């Protein structure tokens, strides 16, 4: 499976999540960045923009850097940026993400110098996990501190499913400065580029421009899908528990 196939699979996942979440939310006209503090037109319905984001996506994946969009922006400290990066990097579910990539690479026989069997798998697991940790520390910690950027994802929770999915994907390239102004997401793009460059030290068979760009793109694609999950997971969770509670009442 080449990079284009992987990225197409990620986009399909994004669309599926958007379809699941769209059934239970109102569809007002979407602004580019609608504030989450505006009340819904139907007071008896829960405002999807105000749903709690939680600390886990799918009950497992770490979700420490998601906040609901608000008109009143409040920056976070350097220490808190590093805390977010450390939590996202060393929370146990990241091993599952690394394990999934390791399994994919094992099937593809990527980096054949690692071999096959259990030894090859655990080598791929170690390097895949290293990819995630280095990428997180660069994009959520070190570079946001140095560049005065906010590493959080601001969930809008409103608009059509396509608007919300597009917004989530676009945050790979757009973020906020510490003053709240929009800016190009240098920390995300450069951080993953640096992580892909560091990866050349342990991917000895992938040291040409094509392989470097593929690793860089995989990191960006993973973060893009992560942000779509963060956008729609509160809707899905609310819808699930609403149905569960209704069934229990019956």
RODO-2510 file (C-alpha; in nm, 4 decimals, decimal comma):
residues 250
     n   res          X          Y          Z
     1     x     0,0000     0,0000     0,0000
     2     x     0,1643     0,3264    -0,1115
     3     x     0,1177     0,6686     0,0461
     4     x    -0,1675     0,7717    -0,1841
     5     x    -0,3619     0,4547    -0,0920
     6     x    -0,3058     0,5164     0,2778
     7     x    -0,4161     0,8773     0,2526
     8     x    -0,7260     0,7790     0,0531
     9     x    -0,8123     0,5289     0,3270
    10     x    -0,7737     0,8029     0,5884
    11     x    -1,0074     1,0296     0,3919
    12     x    -1,2670     0,7520     0,3710
    13     x    -1,2486     0,7187     0,7482
    14     x    -1,3047     1,0930     0,7823
    15     x    -1,6138     1,0774     0,5601
    16     x    -1,7540     0,7791     0,7520
    17     x    -1,7171     0,9608     1,0821
    18     x    -1,8854     1,2692     0,9394
    19     x    -2,1796     1,0591     0,8179
    20     x    -2,2214     0,8944     1,1590
    21     x    -2,2210     1,2249     1,3422
    22     x    -2,4414     1,4230     1,1022
    23     x    -2,7652     1,2444     1,1903
    24     x    -2,7891     1,3889     1,5407
    25     x    -2,6877     1,7523     1,4939
    26     x    -2,8672     2,0607     1,3540
    27     x    -2,7418     2,2007     1,0250
    28     x    -2,7324     2,5827     1,0395
    29     x    -2,5528     2,7910     0,7819
    30     x    -2,1834     2,7571     0,8553
    31     x    -1,9482     3,0467     0,9180
    32     x    -1,5737     2,9944     0,8714
    33     x    -1,5188     2,9801     1,2481
    34     x    -1,8574     3,0003     1,4246
    35     x    -1,8337     3,0636     1,7993
    36     x    -1,9532     2,7795     2,0156
    37     x    -2,1167     3,0123     2,2652
    38     x    -2,4181     3,1031     2,0472
    39     x    -2,7385     2,9281     2,1568
    40     x    -2,9152     2,6835     1,9281
    41     x    -3,2520     2,7691     1,7783
    42     x    -3,4165     2,4731     1,9528
    43     x    -3,3703     2,5046     2,3309
    44     x    -3,4811     2,1462     2,3968
    45     x    -3,1914     2,0092     2,1948
    46     x    -2,8360     1,9823     2,3146
    47     x    -2,6065     2,2290     2,1418
    48     x    -2,3478     2,0068     1,9682
    49     x    -2,0921     2,2864     1,9897
    50     x    -2,1078     2,2775     2,3687
    51     x    -2,0648     1,9027     2,4152
    52     x    -1,7720     1,8168     2,6437
    53     x    -1,4680     1,7076     2,4434
    54     x    -1,3440     1,4529     2,7000
    55     x    -0,9924     1,3198     2,7428
    56     x    -1,0360     1,0112     2,5246
    57     x    -1,1510     0,9608     2,1661
    58     x    -1,3274     0,6262     2,1147
    59     x    -1,2714     0,5835     2,4875
    60     x    -0,9033     0,5088     2,4240
    61     x    -0,7056     0,7587     2,2162
    62     x    -0,5614     1,0556     2,4119
    63     x    -0,7434     1,3855     2,3573
    64     x    -0,5613     1,6354     2,5776
    65     x    -0,5278     1,9194     2,3277
    66     x    -0,8880     1,9677     2,2147
    67     x    -1,0989     2,2651     2,3234
    68     x    -1,4389     2,3918     2,2131
    69     x    -1,4202     2,6990     1,9927
    70     x    -1,5100     3,0182     2,1768
    71     x    -1,5154     3,3836     2,0807
    72     x    -1,3072     3,4653     2,3897
    73     x    -0,9638     3,3219     2,3319
    74     x    -0,7460     3,2326     2,6302
    75     x    -0,3812     3,1395     2,5597
    76     x    -0,1992     2,8619     2,7425
    77     x     0,1433     2,8745     2,9045
    78     x     0,4674     2,7222     2,7764
    79     x     0,4532     2,4724     3,0601
    80     x     0,1047     2,3625     2,9629
    81     x     0,2066     2,3169     2,5992
    82     x     0,4833     2,0827     2,7109
    83     x     0,2429     1,9033     2,9437
    84     x     0,0035     1,8410     2,6533
    85     x     0,2886     1,7091     2,4382
    86     x     0,4115     1,4745     2,7112
    87     x     0,0635     1,3391     2,7820
    88     x    -0,0078     1,2779     2,4138
    89     x     0,3339     1,1175     2,3638
    90     x     0,3500     0,8808     2,6582
    91     x    -0,0109     0,7848     2,7171
    92     x    -0,0460     0,4074     2,6775
    93     x    -0,2880     0,4096     2,3777
    94     x    -0,0070     0,5448     2,1600
    95     x     0,1380     0,1928     2,1703
    96     x    -0,1767     0,0725     1,9913
    97     x    -0,1323     0,3364     1,7206
    98     x     0,2298     0,2315     1,6789
    99     x     0,1232    -0,1321     1,6791
   100     x    -0,1314    -0,0709     1,4032
   101     x     0,1276     0,0989     1,1843
   102     x     0,3785    -0,1772     1,2641
   103     x     0,1278    -0,4388     1,1510
   104     x     0,0629    -0,2497     0,8282
   105     x     0,4349    -0,2145     0,7597
   106     x     0,4854    -0,5843     0,8397
   107     x     0,2240    -0,6844     0,5809
   108     x     0,3785    -0,4489     0,3245
   109     x     0,7296    -0,5672     0,4220
   110     x     0,8287    -0,2030     0,4515
   111     x     1,1870    -0,1565     0,5716
   112     x     1,2874    -0,5148     0,4861
   113     x     1,6102    -0,4829     0,6885
   114     x     1,3901    -0,5367     0,9963
   115     x     1,2946    -0,8835     0,8695
   116     x     0,9698    -1,0692     0,9394
   117     x     0,8329    -1,2635     1,2347
   118     x     0,8156    -1,1361     1,5900
   119     x     1,1580    -0,9700     1,5746
   120     x     1,0683    -0,7734     1,2637
   121     x     0,7326    -0,6709     1,4092
   122     x     0,8794    -0,5391     1,7339
   123     x     1,1457    -0,3451     1,5450
   124     x     0,8695    -0,1841     1,3394
   125     x     0,6686    -0,1240     1,6559
   126     x     0,9620     0,0570     1,8172
   127     x     1,0261     0,2798     1,5175
   128     x     0,6542     0,3511     1,4611
   129     x     0,6165     0,4496     1,8252
   130     x     0,9260     0,6699     1,7957
   131     x     0,7677     0,8402     1,4926
   132     x     0,4594     0,9264     1,6990
   133     x     0,6507     1,0483     2,0065
   134     x     0,8951     1,2655     1,8114
   135     x     0,6144     1,4088     1,5991
   136     x     0,4014     1,4901     1,9042
   137     x     0,6830     1,6504     2,0994
   138     x     0,7782     1,8669     1,8018
   139     x     0,4286     1,9710     1,6915
   140     x     0,2650     2,0083     2,0347
   141     x     0,5547     2,1075     2,2580
   142     x     0,8891     2,2382     2,1390
   143     x     0,7885     2,4275     1,8242
   144     x     0,4663     2,5826     1,9641
   145     x     0,6768     2,7165     2,2528
   146     x     0,9476     2,8523     2,0215
   147     x     0,7067     2,9918     1,7595
   148     x     0,4410     3,1196     2,0052
   149     x     0,1696     2,9060     1,8454
   150     x    -0,1232     2,7320     2,0131
   151     x    -0,1063     2,3516     1,9647
   152     x    -0,4713     2,2919     2,0550
   153     x    -0,7469     2,1841     1,8174
   154     x    -1,0502     2,4120     1,8533
   155     x    -1,3635     2,2074     1,7847
   156     x    -1,6434     2,4104     1,6196
   157     x    -1,9230     2,1547     1,6646
   158     x    -2,1580     2,3293     1,4172
   159     x    -2,2293     2,3461     1,0474
   160     x    -2,2699     2,0788     0,7819
   161     x    -2,0708     1,7598     0,8130
   162     x    -1,8577     1,8590     0,5148
   163     x    -1,7850     2,2012     0,6577
   164     x    -1,6805     2,0490     0,9889
   165     x    -1,4691     1,7780     0,8263
   166     x    -1,3046     2,0347     0,5998
   167     x    -1,2414     2,2636     0,8948
   168     x    -1,0815     1,9789     1,0923
   169     x    -0,8559     1,8805     0,8027
   170     x    -0,7572     2,2428     0,7384
   171     x    -0,6280     2,2868     1,0936
   172     x    -0,3191     2,0960     0,9822
   173     x    -0,2262     2,4187     0,8039
   174     x    -0,4042     2,6815     1,0156
   175     x    -0,3676     2,7487     1,3874
   176     x    -0,3655     3,0410     1,6324
   177     x    -0,0822     3,2419     1,7730
   178     x    -0,0610     3,3048     2,1469
   179     x    -0,2531     3,6278     2,0856
   180     x    -0,5408     3,4377     1,9227
   181     x    -0,4706     3,5544     1,5660
   182     x    -0,4900     3,2953     1,2855
   183     x    -0,1583     3,1897     1,1344
   184     x    -0,0038     2,9201     0,9190
   185     x     0,0565     2,6116     1,1319
   186     x     0,4354     2,6140     1,1159
   187     x     0,4643     2,3933     1,4244
   188     x     0,2532     2,1171     1,2700
   189     x     0,4100     2,1186     0,9241
   190     x     0,7702     2,1851     1,0265
   191     x     0,7458     1,9619     1,3350
   192     x     0,6380     1,6604     1,1340
   193     x     0,9023     1,7422     0,8740
   194     x     1,1689     1,7399     1,1454
   195     x     1,0294     1,4129     1,2843
   196     x     1,0436     1,2545     0,9376
   197     x     1,4028     1,3743     0,9040
   198     x     1,4999     1,2209     1,2388
   199     x     1,3375     0,8985     1,1228
   200     x     1,5985     0,8710     0,8482
   201     x     1,8467     0,7745     1,1199
   202     x     1,6661     0,4464     1,1922
   203     x     1,5010     0,3841     0,8544
   204     x     1,8265     0,3023     0,6805
   205     x     1,6601     0,1899     0,3572
   206     x     1,4465     0,5063     0,3288
   207     x     1,6920     0,7868     0,2868
   208     x     1,5887     0,9365    -0,0448
   209     x     1,3560     1,2322    -0,1069
   210     x     1,0577     1,0144    -0,2019
   211     x     1,0699     0,8130     0,1193
   212     x     1,1237     1,1241     0,3287
   213     x     0,8185     1,2935     0,1751
   214     x     0,6110     0,9780     0,2238
   215     x     0,7009     0,9630     0,5939
   216     x     0,6268     1,3335     0,6309
   217     x     0,2911     1,2927     0,4560
   218     x     0,2002     0,9926     0,6721
   219     x     0,2609     1,1994     0,9859
   220     x     0,0468     1,4857     0,8557
   221     x    -0,2269     1,2466     0,7421
   222     x    -0,2365     1,0780     1,0817
   223     x    -0,2778     1,4144     1,2540
   224     x    -0,5483     1,5181     1,0051
   225     x    -0,7565     1,2077     1,0785
   226     x    -0,6975     1,2600     1,4504
   227     x    -0,8509     1,6057     1,4220
   228     x    -1,1576     1,4766     1,2386
   229     x    -1,2020     1,2226     1,5193
   230     x    -1,1765     1,5035     1,7746
   231     x    -1,4356     1,7108     1,5880
   232     x    -1,7019     1,4400     1,5671
   233     x    -1,6364     1,2138     1,8644
   234     x    -1,8422     1,4207     2,1161
   235     x    -2,1441     1,3987     1,8790
   236     x    -2,1023     1,0237     1,8365
   237     x    -2,0578     0,9683     2,2100
   238     x    -2,3632     1,1831     2,2926
   239     x    -2,5725     1,0040     2,0305
   240     x    -2,4649     0,6615     2,1588
   241     x    -2,5378     0,7369     2,5242
   242     x    -2,8666     0,9071     2,4325
   243     x    -2,9812     0,5913     2,2520
   244     x    -2,8469     0,3736     2,5350
   245     x    -3,0318     0,5740     2,8010
   246     x    -3,3523     0,5708     2,5952
   247     x    -3,3330     0,1936     2,5583
   248     x    -3,2747     0,1592     2,9309
   249     x    -3,5810     0,3714     3,0058
   250     x    -3,7918     0,1444     2,7885
***
